[in-house]
């Protein structure tokens, strides 16, 4: 799959994921809006019913005064044009009834005169107000905390707050913290709306309104977030796997090409040498036969070495190997490896030096694998030095064991290359250098074996200036045999 197809799939999946998120947000917003509208409607309905009940209570109180008065004042004078009544003609029963009617008439007239002058707070019974509010809100399935107040339009201040009368001072009490919330609330209705001008308002504020509106939604929001998170994780993981597989495929293709090239050359050489030996002109010449036989032997050894390296990595992947732990003098291993590296560097006009300053170079490990680690690093240092290699090996003692530093002045590596140099089949790009051979298994093997020895490895490199490999081998260790 090419990059365009991969990015097209990523784009489509991204659009689909964003669409799902936006759709979920839209439906959640719609759900919250519907709950809010229903809540607002229920609160308004409850307040209107409370206002109506307060007015009904006041009407009943007014009706306690008999408005069917006799039509006479206390001085037996007609009221509102009523015909006079001769009191002497009334019976004792009628006379008593008439006096009661007159008394009620005076009370009614007095109430009418005073009703407009009575403060709003005194017209409302606190107990009635509390009971009405609680019952009506409960009937509307609103069972959350609330603060309420009765606002007097004439006084421009609250006269009742949360079931208590407010003691008025010179300054209105609207701007107090708690009162301000009630005053700014959207939930308010007129009190005594049947009058020509409503004397005040009843207002209510719900401190936990937002949490209540979200209470039925947050579960769905949480589940949606979890599912979207799972989809996002799987999407990201899938994209990473695609790129990793693509990269691995490219490295394997490169490995197969390199392996074919590495095997093709010795096979061709062996074939040519075998043909030469069978030639009648060569067959009778013992020296030439011996020479061609030696070539066949060397090329066969080279092929076996390459095959062994590939098989060795397969064994490392399965962790199906055993290590023969012995006491090793690292300086002796390094000196032995330097002899072969010096010969290879000399062919390119280079040098290999060492500064073995470790006072105690004795470590425990597998001689074969430790030798291979040093040889691989020296081989890489020589391969990636374009001309006249300058390779140097240092040793020193550190608290955790012996540190070995392999330094070269070759082409170096970029930061991006440093992230992948220990990956199997990975090979550093060499630019215009095309004679660097290999399978990309050397450093992968080095990393695996350093880890198997409970050691440490670190690389520092600057493009164009060279690289330094820092290895630490512990003095003592207990390496269990692999199952």
N, C-alpha and C positions, 0 to 999 in steps of 0.2 A: 504494500500500500504506500503510495507516494505522499509527500507532505501536504499537497493540496487537498487530497481526499481526507486526510486526518484532520486538517484545520477546518474543512467544510463540516465534518461530523461534529467537531467541537463547537463550531458556531451554531449549528442546529440545536444541539443539546443545551447550549447556553441560553438560546432564545426560548426554548421550551421550558427550561427551569425558571427563567425570569418571568415568563408568562404564568406559570403555576403560582409563583410567589405573589405576583400582582393580583391574580384572580382570588387567591386566599385573602389578601388584604382587603380587596373590594367587598367580598362577602362578609368578612368580619366587621368592616365599617358599616355595611348595610344593617347587619344584625344589631350592632350597638345603637345605630340611629333609630331603629324600630323600637328597641327597648326604651330609649330615651323619650321618644314621642309618647309611648304608652305610659311611662312613668309621669311625664308632665301632665298628660290628660287626667290620670288618676288623682294626682295631687290637686289639680284645679277643681275637679269634681268634688273631692273631699272638702276643700275650703269653701266652696259654694254652699255645700250642705251645712257646714258649720255656721256660716253667715245666716243662712235661712233659719236654722234652729234658734240662733240667738234672737232673731227678729220675732220668731213665734213666741218665744219665752216672754219677750217684752210686751207683745200684744196680749198675751194672757194676763199679764200683770195689769195692763190698762183696762181690760174687760172686767176686772174685779170691781171697778167703779161703775155703778149702774148709770148708763147714759140715757135711760128712760126717766128722766127727772120730771117732776110735776109741772115745771114751767114757772115756778115762783121763787123769789129770793127770800131771804130770812125776814124781810120786812113785809111779806105778803104782797109784794109788787110783781106784776106780770113781767116775765122775761121773754124777750124776743117776740112781743106782741101777743102773748098768751092771754086768754080772757081771765078776768079776775074770778076768784073763788071766794064765796062767803063761808068763812071758817065756822060761823055759828051753825050752819046747816049741816056740817060734817059730823058724822058719828065719831065716837071715841076711837074706834078701830081705824077709820079712814084718816082721822086726824093724826094718829100715831104713824101710820104708813106714810102720810104726806111729809111729816117731819124727817123721817128716814130718807125719803127721796130728796128732800132739800139738802140734807147733809151730804149725800152722794154727789149732788149737783155742784155743791161748793168744792168738794174734793176734785171732781173732774175739771172744773174751771181752773182750780189751783194747779193741777197736773199739766194742763195744757199750757199754762203760762210758764211753768218751770221746765217743761221737757226740753225746750231749746236751750235752756241755760245750764242743764245738768252736764257735768264733765263726762266725756266719753267713757272713761274708766269706770265711773260709778254706774253706768248703764249696763255693765257686763258683770255677771257673776263669775268669779274665777273658777269655782268648782265646775260650773256648767261648761265653761270654755274648755277646761282641761279634759273633761269627760267627752265632750263632743268631738274634740280633735282626735283623741285617742281612738274612739270608736269608729269614726269615719275613715281615718287612715287605715285602721285594721280591716275595715270592710273592703278597702281598695287593695288589700294585700301589701300594704306598706308598713313594715315592722322594723324600721331602722331608727336610729337616734335622730332627733331634730331639735331645733331651737325656733321659737316663734315669738312674735310680738304684735301688739296692737298699737298702730300708729295713728295719732291724732292729727288731722290735717290743720286744725286751727292752731294747736300748740306747736305744730311742726316738730314733734318729738314722740317717742314711745311713751305710752302710759302703762303698758303691761308688757313684761318680759318674762317668758318661761314660767308663767303661773304666779308672778309676783307684781304687785303694783310698783311703779317707778316713782320715787320721790323726786319731784321736779325741782330743779335749781334754776338759776337765771339762764344758764346755758343749756341748749338742747342736748339730749343724750344720744344723738344719732351717731356721732363720730367715734364712740368707744369701739374697741376692737370687736367684741362680740356682737354689739348692736349693728355695727357697720356691715357685717356679713348678712344679717337678717335684712337690713335696709336695702342692700344691693341684690337680694335674692329675686329671681324671676317669678317666684310663686307668691302671688298676692291677689286678694279679692276685696271688693268694697264691703263695708259693714253697713247694715240698715239701708240697702239699696233702694227700698221703696220710698224713702224720703226724697224731697226735692234735691237735696245735695247730701251725698254720703259724708257723714262726719269723720270717717276714718277708714283704715285698711287693716286687714289681718294678713301678716306676712309670716312665711316659714322658710327655714333654711335647713338643708340636710348636709351635715359635714362629711358624711361617708357616701354621698350620692355617687361619686365616680367609681368607687370600689364596688358598689352594688351593681351598677350598670355593667361593669366588667366581670362580675362574679360568674355570670353564666357563659361568658365568652372565653375567659382565660384558659379554661380546660381545652377548648378546641384550638385556641391559639398555641398552647403548649404542645398539643399533639401534632398540629400542623408544622410547628417549628422542628419537632423531633423528626417527623417524616421527611421534611425538606432537608434537614441536616443529614439524614441517612442518604437521601438521593444525592446531595452535594458531595458527601464523602465518597460514595460509590462512583460518582461521575469523575471526581478528581483522581481517585485511585485508578479508574479505568484509563484515564488519559495518561497517567504516569506509566501504567503498565504498557500501553500502546507504544509510548516513546521508548521505554526500556527495551521492549521486544524488538522495536525497529532498530535501535542501536545495537542490541545483541545480534540481530540478524546481519547487520552490516559488518560487525566485528567477526562473526563466524565466516561470512563470505570472504573477508580479508584473510582470515586464518586459513581457509581452504586454499585460497590462491597462493598464499605464502608456502603452505605445506606442499602444494603441488610443485611449486618452483624449487623448493628445497630438495624434494625427492627426485625431481626430473633431472637435475644436474648429475647427482651420483649415479642414477640409473643409466643415463646416457654414457657416463664415463666407464661404468662397469661393462656396458654393452660393447663399447668401442674397444676396451682392453681385452674382453673375451674374444671378439672377432680377430683382434691382432694376434692373440696367442694361437688361435687355430690356423692362422695363415702359415703356409709352408715355409715362407721366408723367415718367419719369426720362430717357428716351432723348433728348428734345429739350433737356435741361438739361446743357450741357457741363460745368459745374462739378461737378455731382453724379456725372456719368459718370466724370469724372477722379478724383473722390474714391473711388468704388467700385472703379475700376481700380487705384488705389493700394493699397486694402485687399487686393484679390486678389493684387497683387504682393508685398506684405509677408507675407501668410499663406503664399503659395507659397514665398517665401524661407525662412520658418520651417520649413515641411515639408521643404524640401531640406536645411536645416541638420540636422534630426533624422535624416533618412535618411543623410546624410553621416557623422554621428557613429556610427551603427550599422555602416555599411560600413567605417568607419575601424577599429573594434575588430576586425572580421573580418580586415582586412589585418594588424593587429598580431598577431593569433593565428597567422597563417601566416608571420609575419616576412617578408612580401612587400612591403616598402616601402623606399624610398630616401630618404636624408637629404641635404639640400643644406647642407653645413657651410660656414658663413661666420663672419666676426667680428661679434659682436653686443655692443652696449652694453646691459647689463641694465637700467640706470636708465631708458633711453629706452623700453624695452619695458614696464617697470613703470608709468611715467608715463602711457603710452598706455592701458594697461589700467585704471589708476585713474580716468581720465576717465569711462569707461563705467560702472565700478562705483560711482562717486560719484553718478551720475544714478539708478541703481537704488536705492541706499541712501537717497537724498533722498526718494524716493516713500514710504518708511516712516519718514521723520523721522530717519534715521541719518546718520553721517558716515564718511568714509574718509580716513585720514591716512597719512603715510609719514615715515620717517626713513632716508634713503638715505645711509649713512655709509661705504659701501665706497669706499676710495681708488682702487681699480682695478676698475671694474665690467665690464671687457671679458672676454668668454668666447667660446668657439667652439661653434657648434651650428646647428641648423636654426631659422631665425627663426619660421616658422609654428608649429612644435611648441612652442617655448619660449613663444611668445605664448599659445598655447592652454593650456599648463600654468598660467600666471599667471592667465589669465581664468577657468579652471575653479575654481581655489582661491578667487578673489574671489567668483565666483558662488555657490559653496557657502557661504562665510562669510555672504553676504547671505541666502541661502535659509534657513539654519538659525539665523538670529537672529530671534526672534519679533516683536520690536518695537524700533524705534530702533537699528538695527545700529551697532556701534562696531568698525570694522575698521581695522587698522593694518598697514603693511608696513615691515619693517626690512631693511636690507642691511649686511653687513660682510664684510671680507676674512678668510679663514681660510687655513691653510697649503695646503689642497687646491684652493682656488679662491674663489668668491664664495658666501656663504651668504645665502639669502633666507628671511625669516620672515614668514609670514602669520598674523596673530592676530585672533581674533574673541571676542566676549563672548556667544556664543549659547548653545544648549542643551547643548553639550558631548556627550561620548560616554563610555559605560561601558568598562571594561576588555575585556569580551566583544566589544563593537562594534569596538574598536580592532584586534582580531585579524582582522577580516573586511572592513574598510573598503576594502581594495584588491582585494577579490574582485569579479569581474565580476557585474553585476546586483544586487549587495548594496546595500541602502539602509538607513540608520540610522532606527530607529523614532523618530517625532517626537511620540509621545504624543497630546495633544489637537490638535496642529497638523496640519491635513489639506490645507493648500494648497501643500505642498512637492511640486513636480513633478520628473520626471526618470526616466531609465532605469536608474540605478545604474551608469553607465559612466564617469562623469567621473573619479573617483579611480583607477579601474582604468587608464584612459588615462594619467593623470598618472604613476602608478607605472611603466607600461611605457615611457613616453618618458624619464623620469628615468634608468631603467636603460639605455635606448638611448644616452643621452648620457654614460654612465659616471659619473653623479652619484649622490647619496644623498638619501634622504628619510626623515624621522622625524616622528612625531606625538605630541604630549602633549595630554591633554584631561582635564577634570574636569567631570562632569555638573553642569549648571546654571551653570557659570562660563565655559565656552567652550573653544576649542581653539587649538593652535599647530602650524603645519606648518613644519618646518625642511627647507629644500632647499639642496643644495650643487651648484653648477655648476663644473666644472673650467675653468681658464683655457685650457688647450690639450688637444687630444685628437685621436686619429686614429680616426675611425669608418669602418670598412669598409662598402662598399656591400653591401646584401643581395643574395643570389643570386636 
